[in-house]
Amino acid sequence: MNIAHGLFIAAAFLMLIDAIGYSLGAMRPIHQALAPSDRYLNRRLLLNLMLANAGLYFTSIFALSGAYLDGVTPRAGRIVMTVSLAACLYSAVTIPLLTPKDWRHAILRGVAAGLIVIGLIAA
Protein backbone atom coordinates (compact mmCIF):
# COMPACT_ATOMS: atom_id res chain seq x y z
CA MET A 1 0.00 0.00 0.00
CA ASN A 2 1.40 3.41 -0.95
CA ILE A 3 0.86 6.72 0.87
CA ALA A 4 -1.92 7.89 -1.47
CA HIS A 5 -3.85 4.66 -0.98
CA GLY A 6 -3.64 4.99 2.80
CA LEU A 7 -4.77 8.61 2.68
CA PHE A 8 -7.74 7.69 0.49
CA ILE A 9 -8.78 4.96 2.93
CA ALA A 10 -8.50 7.37 5.87
CA ALA A 11 -10.57 9.99 4.04
CA ALA A 12 -13.27 7.45 3.20
CA PHE A 13 -13.51 6.32 6.81
CA LEU A 14 -13.78 9.93 8.00
CA MET A 15 -16.67 10.35 5.59
CA LEU A 16 -18.29 7.20 6.99
CA ILE A 17 -17.85 8.46 10.57
CA ASP A 18 -19.49 11.72 9.50
CA ALA A 19 -22.48 9.82 8.09
CA ILE A 20 -22.84 7.76 11.27
CA GLY A 21 -22.59 10.92 13.36
CA TYR A 22 -25.42 12.50 11.37
CA SER A 23 -27.53 9.37 11.87
CA LEU A 24 -26.97 9.27 15.61
CA GLY A 25 -26.65 12.92 16.49
CA ALA A 26 -28.40 15.22 14.07
CA MET A 27 -31.37 13.60 12.41
CA ARG A 28 -33.62 13.19 15.45
CA PRO A 29 -32.94 16.63 17.01
CA ILE A 30 -33.56 18.40 13.69
CA HIS A 31 -36.76 16.46 13.13
CA GLN A 32 -37.99 17.13 16.67
CA ALA A 33 -37.08 20.82 16.54
CA LEU A 34 -38.96 21.42 13.32
CA ALA A 35 -41.76 18.85 13.89
CA PRO A 36 -44.59 20.21 11.76
CA SER A 37 -48.05 19.54 13.17
CA ASP A 38 -49.29 18.44 9.75
CA ARG A 39 -48.70 14.68 9.47
CA TYR A 40 -47.80 14.83 5.77
CA LEU A 41 -45.24 17.61 6.26
CA ASN A 42 -43.82 15.80 9.26
CA ARG A 43 -43.23 12.68 7.16
CA ARG A 44 -41.90 14.78 4.30
CA LEU A 45 -39.36 16.39 6.64
CA LEU A 46 -38.32 12.97 7.93
CA LEU A 47 -37.95 11.73 4.34
CA ASN A 48 -35.73 14.68 3.42
CA LEU A 49 -33.55 14.10 6.48
CA MET A 50 -33.28 10.41 5.64
CA LEU A 51 -32.38 11.18 2.02
CA ALA A 52 -29.65 13.57 3.19
CA ASN A 53 -28.35 10.85 5.47
CA ALA A 54 -28.41 8.31 2.66
CA GLY A 55 -26.37 10.73 0.55
CA LEU A 56 -23.71 10.91 3.26
CA TYR A 57 -23.51 7.11 3.38
CA PHE A 58 -23.48 6.88 -0.40
CA THR A 59 -20.57 9.31 -0.76
CA SER A 60 -18.60 7.50 1.94
CA ILE A 61 -19.17 4.12 0.25
CA PHE A 62 -18.26 5.70 -3.09
CA ALA A 63 -15.01 6.97 -1.53
CA LEU A 64 -14.30 3.54 -0.04
CA SER A 65 -14.76 2.10 -3.55
CA GLY A 66 -12.35 4.68 -4.92
CA ALA A 67 -9.79 3.84 -2.23
CA TYR A 68 -10.11 0.16 -3.13
CA LEU A 69 -9.85 0.89 -6.85
CA ASP A 70 -6.71 2.94 -6.25
CA GLY A 71 -5.00 -0.26 -5.11
CA VAL A 72 -6.20 -2.22 -8.15
CA THR A 73 -6.48 0.34 -10.94
CA PRO A 74 -4.88 3.60 -9.78
CA ARG A 75 -6.21 5.78 -12.62
CA ALA A 76 -9.82 4.73 -12.02
CA GLY A 77 -9.37 5.04 -8.27
CA ARG A 78 -8.08 8.59 -8.59
CA ILE A 79 -11.01 9.57 -10.80
CA VAL A 80 -13.43 8.26 -8.16
CA MET A 81 -11.49 10.02 -5.41
CA THR A 82 -11.65 13.28 -7.36
CA VAL A 83 -15.44 13.01 -7.43
CA SER A 84 -15.37 12.18 -3.70
CA LEU A 85 -13.29 15.31 -3.18
CA ALA A 86 -16.02 17.35 -4.84
CA ALA A 87 -18.62 15.88 -2.47
CA CYS A 88 -16.44 16.68 0.55
CA LEU A 89 -15.78 20.22 -0.60
CA TYR A 90 -19.49 20.77 -1.21
CA SER A 91 -20.27 19.87 2.42
CA ALA A 92 -17.24 21.67 3.83
CA VAL A 93 -18.22 24.90 2.05
CA THR A 94 -22.01 24.89 2.17
CA ILE A 95 -22.45 23.98 5.84
CA PRO A 96 -20.58 27.03 7.20
CA LEU A 97 -22.06 29.30 4.51
CA LEU A 98 -25.69 28.30 4.98
CA THR A 99 -25.65 27.48 8.71
CA PRO A 100 -22.66 29.29 10.26
CA LYS A 101 -23.47 28.06 13.79
CA ASP A 102 -23.00 24.49 12.56
CA TRP A 103 -19.51 24.99 11.11
CA ARG A 104 -18.16 22.18 13.32
CA HIS A 105 -20.24 19.69 11.34
CA ALA A 106 -18.07 20.40 8.29
CA ILE A 107 -14.78 19.48 9.98
CA LEU A 108 -14.71 15.76 9.13
CA ARG A 109 -15.59 16.34 5.49
CA GLY A 110 -13.04 19.17 5.33
CA VAL A 111 -10.29 16.97 6.76
CA ALA A 112 -11.31 14.17 4.37
CA ALA A 113 -11.03 16.63 1.47
CA GLY A 114 -7.55 17.59 2.65
CA LEU A 115 -6.47 13.94 2.83
CA ILE A 116 -7.80 13.30 -0.66
CA VAL A 117 -5.96 16.33 -2.06
CA ILE A 118 -2.70 15.21 -0.41
CA GLY A 119 -3.28 11.68 -1.73
CA LEU A 120 -3.87 12.94 -5.26
CA ILE A 121 -0.72 15.03 -5.11
CA ALA A 122 1.33 12.16 -3.65
CA ALA A 123 0.08 9.72 -6.28
Secondary structure, 3 states (H helix, E strand, C coil): CCHHHHHHHHHHHHHHHHHHHHHHHHHHHHHHHHCCCCHHHHHHHHHHHHHHHHHHHHHHHHHHHHHHHHHHCHHHHHHHHHHHHHHHHHHHHHHHHHCHHHHHHHHHHHHHHHHHHHHHHHC
